Amino acid sequence: MAHIIDRETWTRTPGLWQGELQLAAHGSNSCLIFNYQAEIGGGPRLHTHPYCEIFIVRQGTGLFSIGDQQIEATAGQILIVPPNTPHKFTNLGPGPLESTDIHESGSFITEWLE
């Protein structure tokens, strides 16, 4: 059976692609984050997951710290973070950073390192 999830049920800010979904209850072994980071320098603290995380950069430019790598990623690029690898990102500007982040788990499991 297909599941339909309306945007209004997961968005944090009406009109923006911003929010989180844990999809185990819908039969999927994945979680999604629709990230919209308007603040220059803004982004999550260093953390890790016991599964892969995939970042699809949809708009803007971000500095991704993945293990010992520093990657400046722009719209159209995809980054894959291996399991148990410390990572974070910040918006480099000049505009917002938008990404779709795919977690290979039906629920979020995050260890915050900062």
Contact map, one row per residue, 1 for C-alpha under 8 A:
111000000000000000000000000000000000000000000000000000000000000000000000000000000000000000000000000000000000000000
111100000000000000000000000000000000000000000000000000000000000000000000000000000000000000000000000000000000000000
111110000000000000000000010000000000000000000000000000000000000000000000000000000000000000000000000000000000000000
011111000000000000000000000000000000000000000000000000000000000000000000000000000000000000000000000000000000000000
001111101000000000000000000000000000000000000000000000000000000000000000000000000000000000000000000000000000000000
000111111100000000000000000000000000000000000000000000000000000000000000000000000000000000000000000000000000000000
000011111110000000000000000000000000000000000000000000000000000000000000000000000000000000000000000000000000000000
000001111110010000000000000000000000000000000000000000000000000000000000000000000000000000000000000000000000000000
000011111110000000000000000000000000000000000000000000000000000000000000000000000000000000000000000000000000000000
000001111111000000111000000000000000000000000000000000000000000000000000000000000000000000000000000000000000000000
000000111111110111110000000000000000000000000000000000000000000000000000000000000000000000000000000000000000000000
000000000111110101100000000000000000000000000000000000000000000000000000000000000000000000000000000000000000000000
000000000011111111100000000000000000000000000000000000000000000000000000000000000000000000000000000000000000000000
000000010011111100000000000000000000000000000000000000000000000000000000000000000000000000000000000000000000000000
000000000000111110000000000000000000000000000000000000000000000000000000000000000000000000000000000000000000000000
000000000011111111000000000000000001000000000000000000000000000000000000000000000000000000000000000000000000000000
000000000010101111100000000000000111000000000000000000000000000000000000000000000000000000000000000000000000000000
000000000011100111110000000000001111000000000000000000000000000000000000000000000000000000000000000000000000000000
000000000111100011111000000000001110000000000000000000000000000000000000000000000000000000000000000000000000000000
000000000110000001111100000000111100000000000000000000000000000000000000000000000000000000000000000000000000000000
000000000100000000111110000000111000000000000000000000000000000000000000000000000000000000000000000000000000000000
000000000000000000011111100001110000000000000000000000000000000000000000000000000000000000000000000000000111000000
000000000000000000001111111111110000000000000000000000000000000000000000000000000000000000000000000000000110000000
000000000000000000000111111111100000000000000000000000000000000000000000000000000000000000000000000000001110000000
000000000000000000000111111100000000000000000000000000000000000000000000000000000000000000000000000000000100000000
001000000000000000000011111100000000000000000000000000000000000000000000000000000000000000000000000000000000000000
000000000000000000000011111110000000000000000000000000000000000000000000000000000000000000000000000000000000000000
000000000000000000000011111111000000000000000000000000000000000000000000000000000000000000000000000000000100000000
000000000000000000000011001111100000000000000000000000000000000000000000000000000000000000000000000000011110000000
000000000000000000000111000111110000000000000000000000000000000000000000000000000000000000000000000001111110000000
000000000000000000011111000011111000000000000000000000000000000000000000000000000000000000000000000001111111000000
000000000000000000011110000001111100000000000000000000000000000000000000000000000000000000000000000111100000000000
000000000000000001111000000000111110000000000000000000000000000000000000000000000000000000000000000111000000000000
000000000000000011110000000000011111000000000000000000000000000000000000000000000000000000000000011110000000000000
000000000000000011100000000000001111100000000000000000000000000000000000000000000000000000000000111110000000000000
000000000000000111000000000000000111110000000000000000000000000000000000000000000000000000000001111000000000000000
000000000000000000000000000000000011111101100000000000000000000000000000000000000000000000100001110000000000000000
000000000000000000000000000000000001111101000000000000000000000000000000000000000000000000100011100000000000000000
000000000000000000000000000000000000111111000000000000000000000000000000000000000000000000100001000000000000000000
000000000000000000000000000000000000111111000000000000000000000000000000000000000000000001111111000000000000000000
000000000000000000000000000000000000001111100000000000000000000000000000000000000000000001111000000000000000000000
000000000000000000000000000000000000111111110000000000000000000000000000000000000000000001100000000000000000000000
000000000000000000000000000000000000100011111000000000000000000000000000000000000000000111100000000000000000000000
000000000000000000000000000000000000000001111100000000000000000000000000000000000000000111000000000000000000000000
000000000000000000000000000000000000000000111110000000000000000000000000000000000000000110000000000000000000000111
000000000000000000000000000000000000000000011111000000000000000000000000000000000000011100000000000000000000000111
000000000000000000000000000000000000000000001111100000000000000000000000000000000000011100000000000000000000011111
000000000000000000000000000000000000000000000111110000000000000000000000000000000011111000000000000000000000011110
000000000000000000000000000000000000000000000011111110000000000000000000000000000011110000000000000000000000111000
000000000000000000000000000000000000000000000001111100000000000000000000000000000011000000000000000000000000110000
000000000000000000000000000000000000000000000000111110000000000000000000000000000111000000000000000000111000000000
000000000000000000000000000000000000000000000000111111000000000000000000000000011110000000000000000000110000000000
000000000000000000000000000000000000000000000000101111100000000000000000000000011110000000000000000011110000000000
000000000000000000000000000000000000000000000000000111110000000000000000000001111000000000000000000011100000000000
000000000000000000000000000000000000000000000000000011111000000000000000000001110000000000000000001111000000000000
000000000000000000000000000000000000000000000000000001111100000000000000000111100000000000000000001110000000000000
000000000000000000000000000000000000000000000000000000111111100000000000111111000000000000000000111100000000000000
000000000000000000000000000000000000000000000000000000011111000000000000011110000000000000000000111100000000000000
000000000000000000000000000000000000000000000000000000001111100000000000011100000000000000000001111000000000000000
000000000000000000000000000000000000000000000000000000001111110000000000011000000000000000111111110000000000000000
000000000000000000000000000000000000000000000000000000001011111000000001111000000000000000111000100000000000000000
000000000000000000000000000000000000000000000000000000000001111100000001110000000000000011111000100000000000000000
000000000000000000000000000000000000000000000000000000000000111110000111100000000000000011110000000000000000000000
000000000000000000000000000000000000000000000000000000000000011111001111100000000000001111000000000000000000000000
000000000000000000000000000000000000000000000000000000000000001111111110000000000000011110000000000000000000000000
000000000000000000000000000000000000000000000000000000000000000111111110000000001000111100000000000000000000000000
000000000000000000000000000000000000000000000000000000000000000011111000000000000000111000000000000000000000000000
000000000000000000000000000000000000000000000000000000000000000011111100000000000000000000000000000000000000000000
000000000000000000000000000000000000000000000000000000000000000111111110000000000000000000000000000000000000000000
000000000000000000000000000000000000000000000000000000000000001111011111000000000000000000000000000000000000000000
000000000000000000000000000000000000000000000000000000000000001111001111100000000000000000000000000000000000000000
000000000000000000000000000000000000000000000000000000000000111100000111110000000000000000000000000000000000000000
000000000000000000000000000000000000000000000000000000001000111100000011111010000000000000000000000000000000000000
000000000000000000000000000000000000000000000000000000001111110000000001111110000000000000000000000000000000000000
000000000000000000000000000000000000000000000000000000001111100000000000111110000000000000000000000000000000000000
000000000000000000000000000000000000000000000000000000011110000000000000011111000000000000000000000000000000000000
000000000000000000000000000000000000000000000000000000011100000000000000111111100000000000000000000000000000000000
000000000000000000000000000000000000000000000000000001111000000000000000000111110000000000000000000000000000000000
000000000000000000000000000000000000000000000000000001110000000000000000000011111000000000000000000000000000000000
000000000000000000000000000000000000000000000000000111100000000000000000000001111100000000000000000000000000000000
000000000000000000000000000000000000000000000000000111000000000001000000000000111110101000000000000000000000000000
000000000000000000000000000000000000000000000000001110000000000000000000000000011111100000000000000000000000000000
000000000000000000000000000000000000000000000001111110000000000000000000000000001111100000000000000000000000000000
000000000000000000000000000000000000000000000001111000000000000000000000000000000111110000000000000000000000000000
000000000000000000000000000000000000000000000001100000000000000001100000000000001111111000000000000000000000000000
000000000000000000000000000000000000000000000111100000000000000011100000000000000001111100000000000000000000000010
000000000000000000000000000000000000000000000111000000000000000111100000000000001000111110000000000000000000000000
000000000000000000000000000000000000000000111110000000000000000111000000000000000000011111000000000000000000000000
000000000000000000000000000000000000000000111000000000000000011110000000000000000000001111100000000000000000000000
000000000000000000000000000000000000000111110000000000000000011100000000000000000000000111110000000000000000000000
000000000000000000000000000000000000111111100000000000000001111000000000000000000000000011111001100000000000000000
000000000000000000000000000000000000000110000000000000000001111000000000000000000000000001111100100000000000000000
000000000000000000000000000000000000000110000000000000000001110000000000000000000000000000111111100000000000000000
000000000000000000000000000000000000000100000000000000000001000000000000000000000000000000011111000000000000000000
000000000000000000000000000000000000010100000000000000000001000000000000000000000000000000001111100000000000000000
000000000000000000000000000000000001111100000000000000000011000000000000000000000000000000101111110000000000000000
000000000000000000000000000000000011110000000000000000001111110000000000000000000000000000111011111000000000000000
000000000000000000000000000000000111100000000000000000001111000000000000000000000000000000000001111100000000000000
000000000000000000000000000000000111000000000000000000111110000000000000000000000000000000000000111110000000000000
000000000000000000000000000000011110000000000000000000111100000000000000000000000000000000000000011111000000000000
000000000000000000000000000000011110000000000000000011110000000000000000000000000000000000000000001111100000000000
000000000000000000000000000001111000000000000000000011100000000000000000000000000000000000000000000111110000000000
000000000000000000000000000001110000000000000000001111000000000000000000000000000000000000000000000011111101000000
000000000000000000000000000011100000000000000000001110000000000000000000000000000000000000000000000001111100000000
000000000000000000000001000011100000000000000000001000000000000000000000000000000000000000000000000000111111100000
000000000000000000000111100111100000000000000000000000000000000000000000000000000000000000000000000000111111000000
000000000000000000000111000011100000000000000000000000000000000000000000000000000000000000000000000000001111100000
000000000000000000000100000000100000000000000000000000000000000000000000000000000000000000000000000000101111110000
000000000000000000000000000000000000000000000000110000000000000000000000000000000000000000000000000000001011111000
000000000000000000000000000000000000000000000011110000000000000000000000000000000000000000000000000000000001111100
000000000000000000000000000000000000000000000011100000000000000000000000000000000000000000000000000000000000111110
000000000000000000000000000000000000000000001111000000000000000000000000000000000000000000000000000000000000011111
000000000000000000000000000000000000000000001111000000000000000000000000000000000000010000000000000000000000001111
000000000000000000000000000000000000000000001110000000000000000000000000000000000000000000000000000000000000000111
